[in-house]
Amino acid sequence: MTFLAPTLLVGLDVIAAPIAIHLLNRRKVTVVRWGATRFLRESLNKNQRRLRVEDLILLLLRCLLIALLALAFARPVLNPGGAASTGAYGPAIQVLLLDQSASMEQSNGLQTRFEQAKAAAGKELERLAQGSQAALFLVSNRVNQIIARPTPQLTLVRHALDLAEPTGRTADLPSAIKTALETLRTSVGAKKEVVVFTDNQLNAWSGLEDVRTALLAAPDIQLRVVSAVEHGEDNVAITSLKPASSMIAAGQPVGCVVEVSNFGTTLVAATRVTLTADDGPPIDAAVIDQIEAGKSRAVQLNARFDKPGYYTLTAAIGSDRFPADNKRSLAIRVIDHLFTTIVDGDADAAPQDRAGFFLANALIPISPSRRESYYLKTETITPAALAAADLSRKNIIFLCDVARLDPAAAQNVQRYVREGGALVTFPGPQVKAATYNNDVILSEMLPARLGDLRDPGAEGKFASWQPNEYKSPVTAIWNENKNGNLGSVRATKFFPLTLTPSKNENESAHAIVNYADGSPAIAEKSYGKGRVVLFSSTANTKWSNLPIHPDFVPLLQRLVAFVAPDEQPGQINLQPGAALQVKVAADLVGREINVLVPGGKGKPRPTGKVELINQEAVVRYRDTDEPGAYRFFAAGSDRAIAACAVQIDPAESDLRTIPPEQLAGLTSKGVADAHVSHSETATGVRRELWGLLILLAALVALVEMVLAHKFSFAK
């Protein structure tokens, strides 16, 4: 038995009060000389023993009443927790680590793992002996030190524990344990212990050797792991939701690729997948016939938006005991139109012979009868017309085999890019490397210098692009063979590119794709607020097979999405906990913003104002721990001015637990005990006796009153 408030046991001293009163009020005998006293003495001798017994009974009852009340207020506890009961060892200094990763939202039908872990942590606090101290760390992919240092104010720790909520993040338990060990290293005078409350998900325990090393360095600190589950469970989850195209326009179909993964041990059949937009009903659905154990299947669902703006798409499957990964959201920005200009060095030639002929058709890869309604608009002009051209409404300028730019044209293009425009340059037979390299404006803008023209085709050879290991976001999708093969792009003539150094890190040049020998085939860099891209070969088939390659159109579409100004306002699909910063219309600066969070049930809440940062209107938001779709509205408007989606790491859907023998390995010689237990057994059955004692005290008080009343009658 232990006491939660042992200081109140001083109340037992009050037992002396009824004893003192009894002694002070003992019946005093007055001697009176009277001849008839012999008759009274006989009566007194007869009743004296009875009176003493009655007084003693009342005294004992009153002392018992005070003792019961004192014990009740000291809150005695019976806890058969055995060795797991910390209070049995006297005061302790603990750091409690509570796993708040996404997998902790798995439910057993009554409680989530997180609720079980919180309950176990709460009972751990209640078991601590008088004089103990505790700290509380919430663990995800970072360690949130809610109570950073051990404190004797356990009620403060309990309050912080009650406020804790799960997040959509991953967990890094080894890092948290090392942080806790550092916290306890300087503590002295009591047993020191790190107690981890988790579901023991396998992915959360990467780096166990680091924990072993840290424990060896702190032999006076014990590690105890309290698991909310005994073993992992099967799970089916949506692990990916991506748009089929990186550029989404109003009036055009939007393909969304949904990947569903089976993390279980048995085949899953007939998985229905639905797609919804914002808070509306399903707009498309499909059924995946079967998903083998440990495998994934993908299905494409489609949507369409008639107006430009921000939208959210959510794919969902049937609910199970881990609802957090049964749906996945995606934020998109739908544009209205995109305007491009092709400056063709062969603009006076027949259409099929122009340098930009293939480019113009790849930009609008649909039949002529449908081009009027297509979102991307293009025009072709001569280099001579570039100087006087109004570029303010253009999104991208393409230079195709332009021999040179006169100073006025170069200045016009430079001003356009600095203000946020995009320039894409294809060389050709009319281009001389020295002309581009010696042009003051072009040499400053371009991401690379042109070397002497190479002509492997003269020897019946060619230069091929790299087949894999793409690092640029433009070409990264070709790292998966199912998306095609850029390694079959070949050039019979090309200008070697040498990336230009930059004093400004923000304007550093990078390769989008290299040739097989590692030299750049396409280079890019930021310039001012805009971006510049340089190809090493032509946009037609004179020097390269790229224009007739099956991946030319998707490559061009991804390049357009990458360089188009204002079409990528910021990262809007986030990991849990990542901050949102997205550009919005300039006239919204200073306007109040409301946000509709996941599970908000149609009720947006205030979240701040549109800020002006670096001369741009920006919406910023940081409270993104909960997975799902977030939509932002200017106060008084029901049209979203921004949106984002928070997506949990697919690894959280793998609910396998770490094998016990791996954790048991921490108990090797020289390492402090690492005790692993299930939350139910570790917690024990703790019984507080104060209620029973109060009931007994009331009963004793009642008996004392009845007997005192009865004994008061003369006999």
Steps between C-alpha positions, in 0.01 A plus 500: 500500500616853419353844563445763230495779763713363784551844658138489615581204724595761760125507564549181701646719773151638558415165661656643813216755527217266615744322732597832662137605527416164657772537760413860580131425540529190714237488773641656819395349833421743781527351848201584715480370851153361527376213694282358218787481245536131549180454294639725217835321507332171437319648196817666366705184527230321308497748200861626495630223271210551255566877483869449430426256219250740341747792518774285352276389211411860415867604524608223265226585249599868500869416454409258217288768331792746497741231377268400214459862388876563512570186297228587248645847437848345452351291211637148560551290186521126448702423183597146412728629222797316648829613356325733261374705790743785523370623833616179664858618455453842653534834320593487132594744225329408173477627146176380341513464121156489336486388137262728308562368148219427255499125566393571861151575364448130431200384705408174669133590469482669841816707531771621268858406568563862597221494757639178645849648518371817669312293757811294572709817537241649735507194725878510493484851645255389769732218607795731558603525865506822699795717396516364144552720195388460140540661158281446192621482139262451205673297231449518125766572237611765748507507880256749650620557856170603659645476853868539413651430844385256770271680744346393832174665390346181367159665460660730242635199313160331518330810361744512207440129441123551490542768230718283274356400162626268224645645180535376145879484528743211516685411822872490576520324836881453511558874465247569775662247733841658448354843577340362817829343609673834459227663709547249785878493487544788748222389739609350833354359818235261370434213266515626138284349229384563143152356438380473139126471426460386140345247264849366421453552126803356322567814297524710817798301631759555227832572669493255792879481506512869584274431799726218614804729484320775691388256773854370539610857563232543771500180711309668784194562280245230429287469187147361511273458198123477556328382182135571425479184288647151507539456125439673167188475287410473133414827332388633161585862425507767233872571474511740206277752325655696213371689197573331170609838360699771673300776327127513576274738311135599515275302272757222456476151653717441805633148537591391854704186559400330828728232643356253752737276698434178688719483813337178611579133462198398291357602166247785504218487245260758354639824641278791400674835454309829477608854413337815638569869437504737799207401722280367223366153418711243309570604141667178388553147629670177406545151644838328529426132455775374728819607677746231600660501844785748516415646158351822362256573219427831331186630334431828319194706591397817321369842591425822315481861615328771300656797678859580594601508865599276788333164558557189709450142388458211744525132414343255746458128558284311749556573868693273733660525845761744374288771333784752455636324190165402348493832319759731352463857381665700223500877454507636146498837331291518185616765255294681241735546203869485426646726231823414321697660217733309267773716350590296192827559318343330196163676527502582129541135397219258427319402823638146511854628445496756779723456803199519730258285301520190723508716810180684406316172445635341817383797707145447372483121443136486385315518171466843333123496550542498879784746535273798548384365837845382610651681800841560341520764230805553283616740229805500275698818420829585332809612693460846350158539663630415845638844579158667477294208631288546813614214720313606814217247449722216382578209727785343303724615210665233283803585285541245219818523289523877546843604373522812713293754688541866420561717809140623524361146479753373754410778744129430453551130576729575795244734655226243443691219676612719789137585569403133518480373142649177364742459209570166330773491233558237230812548284521401135705527180487881504637530853870567560638423843718810502201725424306377802803489729611853411156658524507690830133449578463141377821382668370643828158341467582155360578217746793371292759600245491332159805303393609428145238310300543125515397281207507131594251437219775562245657175619171316522487545876275686740491629857233339720333645807553340841260205553436549874597678823321823413520764772293784354127515585439533126646158419469316834195298390718318243691336784215249486523291184122477474492870404724461195868528415684823428817301440384443142514873417792550260678799349714488188608862553505708816676780683683382813373697800716623787295616797576862589601577859291753690578723796136472605397157632143561388621529141720190492483299179392135501466223244147379428639200312851394397645307214625152578851640550375732777507827307179710511242449226257754650598765757292743704535776756296770669556855381339784692145383566495284188673192363717421195543159332759412235489190279817373334331391177213595270124511547456328163637177354805651327735408786294288741223243523356676807209668310376161379580314820189364681602684818544841335145617577501397869852642539387829349189509718706446813749764388218749441361433847850540646583836342159665456489812722243507779370158405695348788408739784668286765503148638137416572526126566678460832629252753338533845647789693641680194421870468288626211604815314309569181474807279157655442359803318667828597170674575443261792781643714371575848175305458390272783529129421281210611612138472289187465701219657451123458191399692395866528144408394455806282597754766807707405686660788713818508872446450664837429547735208652498153858622545732699276834318474767604249242709317270200459164425661537181700283269710696327776374218721687272740243285681518207258540199728165349401490322161239609248387797292528862614323784318553872558242774443516876514258622767154544352572280196406138433758450222834353605800728448743219588503135597739234619492130579689323777595142417630245751812301422400166341736329746252576779254261336733206560383393847755227557661516845865459585587141601534478882842340470638813334400715796607229742846535350532830682535306826843367405780519751596853595173649383232619741185289515265548207171363625234442234140447603149523367310800632238289679750286691736787565228715640362241742174528690538800724241542776460821698349436845395851602138444405478185709663679793253791480215249502645325806551836674135588443396162640723546808360850557146362484580222748670750734195728500260213568708362785565842652128563498427162655771530766375844604186359665525455875499143614 
